Each structure stands twice: as structure tokens, then as C-alpha cells.
């Protein structure tokens, strides 16, 4: 069983990542940490608490992390996730307890204390992970890999050439990509194809279960926002695909490439620059997902909601 720390900024797709991870028999969630990104740090933290309350997983340790990027001002995405970060349905009042420590310290202490190597699964800006690696580089020895949602080779959603999570904190992202650990990039090249369609959302709404009756409307809001903003016909469940790739690596096909992150470009802030044609001569440092089995992934997602309904 793979032991993971899920670092996230809930967020509709982060919510789905938490739900998928919570029902998997193949992974153990050692903790959830939150970071500012899709919304402000207070809102992403409260959203994580509400999600854990909703699914009855108050047993999962939860710690709040960075409220802003390493060196930049925070940028959020209310145009996609709404004012609350989880617009579209009413989630329960947060009852989930939380740890009285910073997420970065939780990550460091948990990795150090583990008898087995831990997989980090960041699905928001990489601030917490970058800070942990800077503060305690020795934890690298007990990290199996980092499977992150962020970046892209050919796609973008923030500015031409950049994906939101990396754009928000490119300096932290560069720390992660160049840290020397095995990194898998689950980027927009695959996540923008990983859609729950409007028809599948309606099917989910028709189940009428305790979880599906809330998740369905949330997905409807998220799908409509993506349609309005990007012309995408469905809800791209970006962050959950990173969790799915830990559970079942065959859900994506990857190519091993050298990837760096642009931090100074006037027009390319946060671009994950992938050496597709091997022109730099630098050794590959990242498994880059370029193909996805959408049917398998969406099947995993729908089944996870059915299990939670039960």
C-alpha cells in the first residue's frame, strides 16, 4: 500500500481527489495539507475541513499551510471555483479537527518518522512542498516520488504557455522539478481530456445519494465554468488524475523528459519547459503524462462516489 500526503487547495477537482483517495484500498492517506491557490488560504483550509466532514473522514490528519507563494503575491481563481472555492452546493459546516502545526512542518515530520518511503501528491501551487524541501532537504531520502498535478507541454489555462498551479508559484515549482527526486507531471495535456461530461453529471445527480446529491451540483457548476471560460464541454477533474495515477499508473502514459520552470519570462511565467526533442542534452528529470485512458479514469471517479454514497 502506497503511503501518501495529499497537498491541495480545494477546489472542485481537489475535492474529487480527496474523495478518490479516501476510498482506495491501494493508498493510505497519512495526512492532507492545504495551500492557497484556487482560493485564499483560509477558504481552501475550511473547504478541506468541510470535505472531510462530508465524507466522514475526520480521522485524516489535516494541517494548514502557506497563504501566499514564496516570493509573489497570491493569485486565485474565483472565475472557475467561485467565491467560496467550492460554489455550486452547500457543504456541511466544518467539524473535522485539524493539527496545531504548519503544513510544512507536518510534511517534514511525517516523512522523517515514516518507516516506509512516502509519495507526495500535490494538486495545488507547490509552495508547501518547495518550502519543505528548502527547510529540510534531508527528507528527500525518505520520499519515494512526487506525483503532481500541474504544468503542461502543449496546453495552458492561465496565460499562453502556463498552467495555473505552476503560474501561481513558479519559484516553488522550480524547487520541486529540480530537486533530484522522481517527479511525475500530470499536466493539462491529459487532465483537460479527463472530463466528466454533462450527461455523466446528470447521471450522478440522479443517484440521489448523500454524497452524489452534493457532488453532482458541484460538478455542474465546475463544468459550466470551464465551458464559459475555455469552451471545455465537461468538468476536467485535473487533480484527481494525479491520485488516480498513484493508484493505477497505467491510467496515464508518460514520457521521461527534462523539465524546467520559467520564473523570469515576460510572457512565459510558470511555463513548464519540457525538452521534448532532447536538444539540451540534459538528463530527464520528470515523467510527463501525455496520454490518458479517460474511460478507466472516469470509471474510477464514478465508482468512488458510489462507494461514498453507500
Helices and strands as residue ranges (DSSP letters): E 2-8, H 12-23, E 27-34, H 41-54, E 62-64, H 78-81, H 103-113, E 118-122, H 127-135, G 137-142, E 143-149, H 164-168, H 170-177, E 183-186, H 188-191, E 195-196, H 198-207, H 212-230, E 235-236, H 238-247, G 249-251, E 252-257, E 259-261, E 272-274, E 286-292, H 294-309
